[in-house]
Amino acid sequence: MVNILHHHPKGEVVDAPALEQFQKDWALYRTLVENDALFHRAVADHLHDALATAFDRPFSLVDLACGDAFVVRGALEGTRVAHYHGVDLSMPALELASRTLEGAPFEVVLDHADFVEAVTARDTHADAFWFGLSLHHLDTDGKRALMTAIRRAIAPDGVFLVYEPTMRAGEDRTAYLARFDATNRPLWRAILSEEQWRAIDAHVHACDLPETAEGWMRLGREAGFSHTCEIYAAPTDLYRMFRFDP
C-alpha cells in the first residue's frame, strides 16, 4: 500500500521553477529519461551498488524531489530496502510515483511537501538520502544548509548520494551553460523538436546552479560529512554522482 501525506509549504517554495516545469513538461522530461539522454541507466546501477554494499540489513531511503520514482524503483531491486519515503512538491508527480511503486515489497510513504521543509522538519533518522538532478536548484548557501540538515538527519552508518550538474574545474556557470548547449543540442536533436529543446534549454538557463566537483565535495565536508567522493561522471561530463558518508 502506498500512503500519500500532504503538507502545505510554510514559506517561499525554493523549488517553484522546477515545480512549474514539471507541471508543464513532465512528458518531455520522460522523453529524456526513456532515451537515456541523462544517463539514468548508469546512475541507477551506481545507486543500486552503493545501497546494496552499504547495507546488509533492512534500511530506509528518503528520495528528495522524487518525481515519478521510476529510476529509483529499478535501483532498489535486489537491495534490502524496507522503507521508502519520497518527497515532491508536485501532486501529479506523486500520483505517478504511487503507480510506479504499487506492489513494491517495502513500505512506501509519499510526501507532498517542499524538500527543504521536509528535511529540516525531520525528527527521526533515515539510513539513506538520495537527490537526483534537483539539489542544484538551490544556491550554494542553500545547498550547504540543506546538506547540513541531511547530515543531522542521517543514521551514523548511513549514506547520502546525489547526481547533479557539475562544472569543470575553473569553469563558471556561464561557461557551463554554453557547454550544455553545445554538447546536448546536437545529441538531443533526434529525440526533441526545436520547441522541446527551447523549453529544456530555458529551464536549464533559469534553474541550474551547478557546482564544480570539488565544490560539491567541499559542501559535503562543510555540512559535516567525514568522507566525500565522486563515484560517476556522465559521458558528456555535464553531470556527476557523489557519495557522502557521516
C-alpha positions as CSV (number, residue, x, y, z in Angstrom):
1,M,0.0,0.0,0.0
2,V,1.2,3.5,-0.8
3,N,0.5,6.2,1.7
4,I,0.5,9.8,0.5
5,L,1.0,12.6,3.1
6,H,0.0,16.2,2.4
7,H,1.9,19.2,3.7
8,H,1.5,22.8,2.7
9,P,4.8,24.7,2.4
10,K,5.1,27.3,5.2
11,G,7.2,29.8,3.3
12,E,8.6,30.6,-0.1
13,V,9.0,27.4,-2.2
14,V,12.6,27.3,-3.2
15,D,11.9,24.8,-6.0
16,A,8.9,26.6,-7.5
17,P,10.5,26.9,-11.0
18,A,11.1,23.2,-11.1
19,L,7.5,22.5,-10.0
20,E,6.2,24.7,-12.8
21,Q,8.4,22.9,-15.3
22,F,7.2,19.6,-14.1
23,Q,3.6,20.5,-14.4
24,K,4.1,21.8,-17.9
25,D,6.7,19.4,-19.4
26,W,6.8,16.1,-17.5
27,A,6.3,14.2,-20.7
28,L,9.3,16.0,-22.2
29,Y,11.5,15.0,-19.2
30,R,10.3,11.4,-19.5
31,T,11.4,11.5,-23.2
32,L,14.9,12.3,-22.0
33,V,14.8,9.6,-19.3
34,E,13.4,6.9,-21.7
35,N,16.1,7.7,-24.3
36,D,18.8,7.7,-21.5
37,A,19.8,11.2,-22.5
38,L,20.7,12.0,-18.9
39,F,22.4,8.6,-18.3
40,H,19.9,7.4,-15.7
41,R,20.7,3.7,-16.5
42,A,24.2,4.1,-15.3
43,V,23.1,6.2,-12.4
44,A,20.6,3.6,-11.3
45,D,23.3,0.9,-11.4
46,H,25.6,3.1,-9.3
47,L,22.8,3.9,-6.8
48,H,21.9,0.2,-6.6
49,D,25.5,-0.8,-5.9
50,A,26.0,1.9,-3.3
51,L,22.9,0.9,-1.4
52,A,23.4,-2.8,-1.7
53,T,27.0,-2.6,-0.4
54,A,26.3,0.0,2.3
55,F,23.5,-2.0,4.0
56,D,23.5,-5.7,4.8
57,R,20.4,-5.0,6.9
58,P,17.0,-3.5,6.2
59,F,17.3,0.2,5.6
60,S,15.2,3.3,4.9
61,L,15.6,5.6,2.0
62,V,14.5,9.2,1.6
63,D,14.2,10.2,-2.1
64,L,14.1,14.0,-2.3
65,A,12.3,15.6,-5.3
66,C,11.3,12.0,-6.2
67,G,9.3,12.7,-9.3
68,D,7.7,9.5,-10.6
69,A,10.3,7.3,-8.7
70,F,10.9,5.5,-12.0
71,V,14.7,5.4,-11.8
72,V,14.9,4.7,-8.1
73,R,12.3,1.9,-8.3
74,G,14.7,0.0,-10.5
75,A,17.8,0.8,-8.4
76,L,16.1,-0.6,-5.3
77,E,15.6,-4.1,-6.9
78,G,17.8,-6.6,-5.0
79,T,18.6,-4.3,-2.1
80,R,17.3,-4.7,1.5
81,V,15.3,-1.5,1.5
82,A,12.4,-1.7,4.0
83,H,11.0,1.8,3.9
84,Y,10.9,4.3,1.0
85,H,9.9,8.0,1.7
86,G,9.5,10.0,-1.5
87,V,9.1,13.8,-1.2
88,D,7.9,16.1,-4.0
89,L,6.0,19.3,-4.4
90,S,4.0,18.1,-7.4
91,M,0.9,16.0,-6.8
92,P,1.0,14.8,-10.4
93,A,4.5,13.5,-9.8
94,L,3.4,11.7,-6.6
95,E,0.4,10.2,-8.4
96,L,2.8,8.8,-11.0
97,A,5.1,7.6,-8.2
98,S,2.2,5.9,-6.5
99,R,1.6,3.8,-9.6
100,T,5.3,3.1,-10.1
101,L,5.7,1.8,-6.5
102,E,2.3,0.0,-6.3
103,G,3.0,-3.6,-5.1
104,A,6.6,-2.8,-4.0
105,P,7.9,-5.3,-1.4
106,F,8.7,-2.5,1.0
107,E,6.8,0.2,2.9
108,V,6.1,3.3,0.8
109,V,5.3,6.8,2.0
110,L,4.9,9.7,-0.5
111,D,5.1,13.2,1.0
112,H,3.5,16.2,-0.8
113,A,6.0,18.7,0.6
114,D,8.8,21.1,-0.1
115,F,12.0,19.0,0.2
116,V,13.8,21.7,2.3
117,E,11.0,21.8,4.8
118,A,10.7,18.0,4.7
119,V,14.3,17.6,5.7
120,T,14.6,20.4,8.3
121,A,11.4,19.2,10.0
122,R,12.5,15.6,10.4
123,D,12.7,14.3,13.9
124,T,13.9,10.8,13.1
125,H,16.9,9.4,11.4
126,A,16.9,7.8,7.9
127,D,19.6,5.4,6.7
128,A,20.0,6.9,3.2
129,F,19.1,10.1,1.4
130,W,19.1,10.5,-2.4
131,F,18.9,13.5,-4.7
132,G,18.7,13.1,-8.5
133,L,19.0,16.3,-10.5
134,S,17.3,18.6,-8.1
135,L,19.7,19.8,-5.4
136,H,21.2,22.2,-8.0
137,H,18.1,24.3,-7.9
138,L,19.4,25.8,-4.6
139,D,22.2,28.4,-4.5
140,T,25.5,27.4,-2.8
141,D,24.4,28.6,0.7
142,G,21.1,26.8,0.3
143,K,22.8,23.6,-0.7
144,R,25.1,23.8,2.3
145,A,22.2,24.4,4.7
146,L,20.2,21.5,3.3
147,M,23.2,19.2,3.3
148,T,23.8,20.1,6.9
149,A,20.2,19.3,7.8
150,I,20.6,15.9,6.0
151,R,23.8,15.2,8.0
152,R,21.8,15.8,11.2
153,A,19.0,13.5,9.9
154,I,21.1,10.6,8.7
155,A,21.9,7.5,10.6
156,P,25.5,7.1,11.9
157,D,26.2,4.3,9.3
158,G,24.1,5.9,6.6
159,V,24.9,7.3,3.1
160,F,23.9,10.4,1.2
161,L,24.1,10.2,-2.6
162,V,23.5,12.9,-5.3
163,Y,23.6,13.1,-9.1
164,E,23.8,16.7,-10.2
165,P,25.1,19.1,-12.9
166,T,28.8,19.7,-12.3
167,M,31.1,22.3,-13.7
168,R,34.7,21.5,-14.7
169,A,37.5,22.9,-12.6
170,G,37.9,26.6,-13.3
171,E,34.6,26.7,-15.2
172,D,31.9,29.3,-14.2
173,R,28.1,28.9,-14.7
174,T,28.1,30.9,-18.0
175,A,30.7,28.6,-19.5
176,Y,28.9,25.5,-18.2
177,L,25.6,26.6,-19.8
178,A,27.4,27.3,-23.1
179,R,28.9,23.8,-22.9
180,F,25.5,22.3,-22.1
181,D,24.1,23.9,-25.2
182,A,27.0,22.9,-27.5
183,T,27.0,19.3,-26.2
184,N,23.3,18.4,-25.8
185,R,21.7,20.3,-28.6
186,P,23.2,18.0,-31.3
187,L,22.9,14.9,-29.2
188,W,19.2,15.5,-28.5
189,R,18.2,16.6,-32.0
190,A,17.0,13.1,-32.8
191,I,14.6,12.9,-29.8
192,L,13.4,16.5,-29.3
193,S,11.7,19.0,-31.6
194,E,13.1,22.5,-31.7
195,E,10.3,23.7,-29.5
196,Q,11.0,21.0,-26.9
197,W,14.7,21.8,-27.0
198,R,13.9,25.5,-26.3
199,A,11.8,24.5,-23.3
200,I,14.5,22.4,-21.8
201,D,17.2,25.0,-22.5
202,A,15.1,27.7,-20.9
203,H,14.6,25.6,-17.8
204,V,18.4,24.9,-17.5
205,H,19.3,28.5,-18.0
206,A,16.8,29.7,-15.4
207,C,17.2,27.0,-12.8
208,D,20.5,25.2,-13.0
209,L,23.1,26.3,-10.4
210,P,25.9,23.7,-10.7
211,E,29.0,23.4,-8.6
212,T,32.4,22.0,-9.6
213,A,33.2,18.5,-8.4
214,E,35.5,20.0,-5.7
215,G,32.7,22.4,-4.8
216,W,30.2,19.5,-4.3
217,M,32.6,17.6,-2.1
218,R,33.6,20.7,-0.2
219,L,30.0,21.4,0.6
220,G,29.7,17.8,1.9
221,R,32.7,18.4,4.2
222,E,31.3,21.8,5.4
223,A,28.0,20.1,6.1
224,G,29.8,17.7,8.5
225,F,30.3,14.5,6.4
226,S,33.5,12.8,7.2
227,H,34.1,11.3,3.7
228,T,33.1,12.6,0.3
229,C,33.9,11.2,-3.1
230,E,32.9,11.2,-6.7
231,I,31.6,7.8,-8.0
232,Y,30.4,8.5,-11.5
233,A,30.9,11.0,-14.3
234,A,28.4,11.1,-17.2
235,P,30.0,10.6,-20.7
236,T,29.2,14.2,-21.6
237,D,31.0,15.4,-18.4
238,L,27.9,17.6,-17.6
239,Y,26.7,15.6,-14.6
240,R,28.4,13.7,-11.8
241,M,27.4,11.5,-8.9
242,F,28.8,12.0,-5.4
243,R,28.7,10.0,-2.2
244,F,28.8,11.5,1.3
245,D,29.3,9.4,4.4
246,P,28.8,10.6,8.0
